[in-house]
Amino acid sequence: GMSHCSAFFSLMMAKKLEKHIEDMHVLITTPFHPAYVTAERIKKAKNLELVLTAGIGSDHIDLLAAAAAGLTVAEVTGSNTVSVAEDQLMRILILLRNFLPGYQQVVKGEWNVAGIAHRAYDLEGKTVGTVGAGRIGRLLLQRLKPFNCNMLYHDRIRINPELEKEIGAKFEEDLDVMLPKCDVIVINTPLTEKTRGMFNKEKIAKMKKGVIIVNNARGAIMDTQAVADACSNGYIAGYGGDVWFPQPAPKDHPWRYMPNHAMTPHTSGTTIDAQLRYASGVKDMLDRYFKGEDFPVENYIVKEGELASQYK
Ligand SMILES: NC(=O)c1ccc[n+]([C@@H]2O[C@H](COP(=O)([O-])OP(=O)(O)OC[C@H]3O[C@@H](n4cnc5c(N)ncnc54)[C@H](O)[C@@H]3O)[C@@H](O)[C@H]2O)c1
């Protein structure tokens, strides 16, 4: 079947990577079906200078090991931010409106309106909070504005006052103060040493009972089992996203089997439009690399051994 095929593909790719990594000067990877660039692989890669991510999010690379080896790691910043923000809005609506069980009824030949409607809600008037309001978080808030919800955001950096006013979201300096206010929580931070496993049992307990969570940021920001448990006992009313740890998600990953989820493979940032943008961004960086020119400054995650500030 398909999953057997994709497991075989992964194994074949991993073997090829092991074979050729010693010779490579440049390695291009994607976050969608990641080649994990571990410390061990970096050690083997004697000629490696540059690791490019075709997309956004370079956490599949051991960034500390890359920095220690003096490598440059860069991604195509901004390339798929709209694609992800649109997808997050879709998942919020899918979960709030209880769309998926209705779809499944139709496929199974059923008709049970009450079975859907008893847990379907409007988005209007609900409180939506984003944890992280960088490029994607802001685009989501802008798209949420016409739905007339209360919008909150938490970030390590506050948005400048004019833009904050235009976006119409309220800054929450303390995450633990924001969490209990939210009907919907969206995760929009990168996976860093500070955000890894951030949403564990204790943090989830600070959320409102019946919360909906959308996470298209990274799977490992969540404690996998804590999410599965809170979905099973109904504390989380719905969990949706496209990111898992590890990827591809194994067949026995608990998020495949928890109730009320809206999970897909890692697809939100890889629409045809996004592919065109990150492919041309990678080509532009390759051109610059061969000419000895710098990249756009926002693309650097590690620049010749120096880590970008939010990863420190
Ligand atoms: N699912 C997908 O296809 C897909 C596609 C693109 C990006 N992503 C993920 O989304 C992430 C965000 O992308 P972006 O373009 O918005 O990045 P960005 O750098 O523009 O924004 C990240 C925001 O998170 C904030 N932040 C970082 N660490 C924090 C912390 N510890 N506490 C609070 N705030 C913190 C930063 O200050 C920044 O405002 C990426 O790093 C990637 O992991 C996923």
PDBQT file of the ligand as one rigid body, heavy atoms in Angstrom, charges set to zero:
ROOT
HETATM    1  N1  LIG A 401       3.022  23.523   8.126  1.00  0.00    +0.000 N 
HETATM    2  C1  LIG A 401       3.767  24.148   7.229  1.00  0.00    +0.000 C 
HETATM    3  O1  LIG A 401       3.733  23.797   6.041  1.00  0.00    +0.000 OA
HETATM    4  C2  LIG A 401       4.625  25.308   7.657  1.00  0.00    +0.000 A 
HETATM    5  C3  LIG A 401       5.041  26.216   6.679  1.00  0.00    +0.000 A 
HETATM    6  C4  LIG A 401       5.764  27.347   7.073  1.00  0.00    +0.000 A 
HETATM    7  C5  LIG A 401       6.131  27.496   8.410  1.00  0.00    +0.000 A 
HETATM    8  N2  LIG A 401       5.761  26.577   9.329  1.00  0.00    +0.000 N 
HETATM    9  C6  LIG A 401       6.176  26.722  10.753  1.00  0.00    +0.000 C 
HETATM   10  O2  LIG A 401       5.709  27.966  11.237  1.00  0.00    +0.000 OA
HETATM   11  C7  LIG A 401       6.765  28.595  11.972  1.00  0.00    +0.000 C 
HETATM   12  C8  LIG A 401       6.534  30.101  11.996  1.00  0.00    +0.000 C 
HETATM   13  O3  LIG A 401       6.689  30.651  10.692  1.00  0.00    +0.000 OA
HETATM   14  P1  LIG A 401       6.717  32.236  10.458  1.00  0.00    +0.000 P 
HETATM   15  O4  LIG A 401       7.016  32.448   9.038  1.00  0.00    +0.000 OA
HETATM   16  O5  LIG A 401       5.514  32.868  11.069  1.00  0.00    +0.000 OA
HETATM   17  O6  LIG A 401       8.006  32.602  11.340  1.00  0.00    +0.000 OA
HETATM   18  P2  LIG A 401       8.389  34.005  11.965  1.00  0.00    +0.000 P 
HETATM   19  O7  LIG A 401       9.817  33.888  12.341  1.00  0.00    +0.000 OA
HETATM   20  O8  LIG A 401       7.952  35.115  11.097  1.00  0.00    +0.000 OA
HETATM   21  O9  LIG A 401       7.494  34.076  13.313  1.00  0.00    +0.000 OA
HETATM   22  C9  LIG A 401       7.760  33.329  14.461  1.00  0.00    +0.000 C 
HETATM   23  C10 LIG A 401       7.282  34.144  15.678  1.00  0.00    +0.000 C 
HETATM   24  O10 LIG A 401       7.427  33.333  16.847  1.00  0.00    +0.000 OA
HETATM   25  C11 LIG A 401       7.942  34.145  17.879  1.00  0.00    +0.000 C 
HETATM   26  N3  LIG A 401       8.621  33.299  18.860  1.00  0.00    +0.000 N 
HETATM   27  C12 LIG A 401       9.749  32.563  18.689  1.00  0.00    +0.000 A 
HETATM   28  N4  LIG A 401      10.043  31.901  19.828  1.00  0.00    +0.000 NA
HETATM   29  C13 LIG A 401       9.095  32.233  20.730  1.00  0.00    +0.000 A 
HETATM   30  C14 LIG A 401       8.873  31.871  22.082  1.00  0.00    +0.000 A 
HETATM   31  N5  LIG A 401       9.699  31.041  22.716  1.00  0.00    +0.000 N 
HETATM   32  N6  LIG A 401       7.802  32.407  22.723  1.00  0.00    +0.000 NA
HETATM   33  C15 LIG A 401       6.975  33.268  22.077  1.00  0.00    +0.000 A 
HETATM   34  N7  LIG A 401       7.128  33.636  20.795  1.00  0.00    +0.000 NA
HETATM   35  C16 LIG A 401       8.175  33.128  20.130  1.00  0.00    +0.000 A 
HETATM   36  C17 LIG A 401       8.887  35.099  17.185  1.00  0.00    +0.000 C 
HETATM   37  O11 LIG A 401       9.153  36.256  17.973  1.00  0.00    +0.000 OA
HETATM   38  C18 LIG A 401       8.132  35.397  15.898  1.00  0.00    +0.000 C 
HETATM   39  O12 LIG A 401       7.287  36.525  16.035  1.00  0.00    +0.000 OA
HETATM   40  C19 LIG A 401       8.025  28.143  11.236  1.00  0.00    +0.000 C 
HETATM   41  O13 LIG A 401       9.167  28.246  12.050  1.00  0.00    +0.000 OA
HETATM   42  C20 LIG A 401       7.683  26.719  10.886  1.00  0.00    +0.000 C 
HETATM   43  O14 LIG A 401       8.070  25.849  11.940  1.00  0.00    +0.000 OA
HETATM   44  C21 LIG A 401       5.012  25.493   8.978  1.00  0.00    +0.000 A 
ENDROOT
TORSDOF 0
